[in-house]
Amino acid sequence: MHIRHLTAAAFAVTALTLTACSGTGASTSDKPTDTKKLDQAGRFACDDFAHEFQFADSKSERLDLAHKINKWAPSSKTDRIAYSGGLLANGAAGSDGAWQMAADAFAQSCLDAGWKA
């Protein structure tokens, strides 16, 4: 019985994934997007973050960095890049602790996607 529930859950996840991927916009490629690999928008966001994070000491510098990263992150199809870019923007406006947690989450999403310095 447990296997039947797992099979049903796997089928439901697959169906939801296929539904989410079938947008109304025309695609220039029939090749599906691999959300586990870093796409170009994600790479740009991760590169900007890596190059400028150490200089983002004040709240205004953090907000500037978050704004720069979020020129790219929202359009990334890589897992968690868009989401953690949003967290970074929220953290930039918050406390030092909120910024650090958001920065750690963004950095981890880049590393998990295969980003390398």
C-alpha positions in Angstrom: 0.0 0.0 0.0 2.9 2.4 0.8 4.3 1.8 -2.7 1.0 2.7 -4.3 1.0 6.0 -2.4 4.5 6.8 -3.5 3.7 5.9 -7.1 0.6 8.2 -7.0 2.7 11.0 -5.5 5.3 10.6 -8.1 2.7 10.7 -10.8 1.1 13.8 -9.3 4.5 15.6 -9.1 5.2 14.7 -12.7 1.8 15.9 -13.8 2.3 19.2 -12.0 5.8 19.6 -13.4 4.5 19.1 -16.9 1.7 21.5 -16.4 4.0 24.1 -15.0 6.3 23.7 -17.9 3.7 24.0 -20.6 3.4 27.8 -20.9 1.6 29.6 -23.6 4.7 31.4 -24.9 6.5 30.1 -27.9 9.9 28.5 -27.2 12.8 28.8 -29.5 13.9 25.3 -28.5 12.2 22.0 -28.0 14.9 21.0 -25.5 13.5 21.2 -21.9 15.2 23.4 -19.4 17.4 21.6 -16.9 16.6 23.4 -13.6 19.5 21.7 -11.9 22.1 23.4 -14.1 23.0 27.0 -13.9 21.5 29.0 -16.8 22.9 32.3 -18.1 20.7 34.6 -16.0 21.6 32.6 -12.9 25.3 32.7 -13.8 25.2 36.5 -14.2 23.4 36.9 -10.8 25.9 34.6 -9.1 28.9 36.3 -10.6 27.6 39.7 -9.6 27.0 38.4 -6.1 30.4 36.9 -5.8 32.3 39.9 -7.1 30.5 42.5 -4.9 29.3 40.8 -1.7 32.4 41.6 0.2 31.9 45.3 -0.5 28.3 45.5 0.6 28.8 46.7 4.1 26.1 49.3 4.5 22.4 49.0 4.0 22.5 51.1 0.9 25.3 49.0 -0.6 23.4 45.9 0.2 20.3 47.3 -1.5 22.3 48.2 -4.6 23.8 44.7 -4.8 20.4 43.1 -4.3 19.0 45.4 -7.1 21.8 44.4 -9.4 21.4 40.7 -8.7 17.7 40.9 -9.2 18.1 42.3 -12.8 19.0 38.6 -13.6 17.8 36.3 -10.8 14.0 36.6 -11.4 14.4 35.4 -15.0 16.6 32.4 -14.1 15.1 29.0 -14.5 17.7 27.4 -12.3 16.3 26.0 -9.0 16.1 28.5 -6.2 18.1 31.3 -7.9 15.0 33.5 -8.5 13.5 32.7 -5.1 16.7 33.3 -3.2 17.3 36.5 -5.2 14.0 37.7 -3.7 15.1 36.7 -0.3 18.3 38.7 -0.8 16.3 41.8 -1.7 14.2 41.4 1.5 17.3 40.7 3.6 19.1 43.8 2.2 16.4 46.0 3.7 16.5 44.2 7.0 18.9 43.7 9.9 22.5 42.5 9.6 21.3 39.0 10.5 18.6 38.9 7.9 21.1 40.0 5.3 23.6 37.3 6.3 20.9 34.6 6.2 19.7 35.8 2.8 23.2 36.1 1.4 24.1 32.6 2.7 20.9 31.2 1.0 21.7 32.9 -2.3 25.3 31.7 -2.2 24.2 28.2 -1.5 21.7 28.2 -4.4 24.5 29.3 -6.7 26.9 26.6 -5.4 24.1 23.9 -5.6 23.5 24.8 -9.3 27.2 24.3 -10.0 28.5 27.8 -10.0 32.2 28.1 -9.6 34.4 31.1 -9.0 
